[in-house]
């Protein structure tokens, strides 16, 4: 393998990590923003109120996007294992 192959491996690894993490992080961000706006409007500062909706959003995200995430990771893993013969001299 030359340097271009290693750069391709790194690029695809980062793309996979971002695509797998983004649905959960995005839903958590949206839930956190909604709770923060609610807390600022009502002046309620409860830690459980800030934490529980984020957990619920993460669980909903796993239910909705879990199939996509598993398929993406499985495809990446299969591709990486397929590249092993190219590393050997």
C-alpha positions in Angstrom: 0.0 0.0 0.0 1.2 3.5 -0.8 0.4 6.7 1.0 -2.7 7.3 -1.1 -4.3 4.1 0.1 -3.6 5.0 3.7 -5.1 8.5 3.1 -8.2 6.8 1.6 -8.5 4.5 4.6 -8.3 7.5 6.9 -10.8 9.5 4.9 -13.3 6.7 4.8 -12.8 6.0 8.5 -13.6 9.6 9.4 -16.6 9.7 7.1 -18.0 6.5 8.6 -17.5 7.8 12.2 -19.2 11.1 11.4 -22.1 9.4 9.5 -22.7 6.9 12.3 -22.5 9.5 15.2 -24.3 12.4 13.5 -27.9 11.2 14.0 -27.5 10.6 17.7 -25.5 13.8 18.3 -28.0 15.8 16.2 -31.0 14.6 18.0 -29.3 15.1 21.4 -28.4 18.7 20.3 -32.0 19.4 19.3 -33.3 18.0 22.6 -30.8 19.9 24.6 -31.6 23.2 22.8 -35.3 22.7 23.3 -34.8 22.0 27.0 -32.5 25.0 27.4 -35.0 27.3 25.8 -37.8 25.8 28.1 -35.6 26.3 31.1 -34.7 29.8 30.2 -38.3 30.7 29.6 -39.6 29.2 32.9 -36.5 29.7 35.0 -36.6 26.0 36.1 -33.0 24.7 36.7 -33.4 21.0 37.3 -30.6 18.7 36.2 -33.0 15.8 35.5 -35.0 18.0 33.2 -31.9 18.7 31.2 -30.6 15.1 31.2 -33.7 12.9 30.6 -34.8 14.3 27.2 -31.3 13.9 25.8 -31.4 10.2 26.8 -34.8 9.8 25.3 -33.7 11.5 22.1 -30.7 9.2 21.9 -32.9 6.1 22.3 -35.3 7.3 19.7 -32.4 8.0 17.4 -31.0 4.5 17.9 -34.5 3.1 17.1 -34.9 5.2 13.9 -31.3 5.2 12.6 -29.9 2.0 14.1 -30.4 0.0 10.9 -28.5 2.6 8.9 -25.7 2.8 11.5 -25.2 -1.0 11.7 -25.2 -1.3 7.9 -22.6 1.5 7.6 -20.3 0.0 10.2 -20.7 -3.5 8.7 -19.9 -2.2 5.2 -16.9 -0.4 6.5 -15.6 -3.4 8.4 -16.0 -5.7 5.4 -14.1 -3.2 3.2 -11.3 -2.8 5.8 -10.9 -6.6 6.0 -10.9 -6.8 2.3 -7.9 -4.4 2.2 -5.7 -6.6 4.4 -4.2 -8.5 1.4 -3.1 -5.2 -0.1 -1.1 -4.3 3.0 1.0 -7.4 2.9 4.1 -7.3 0.6 
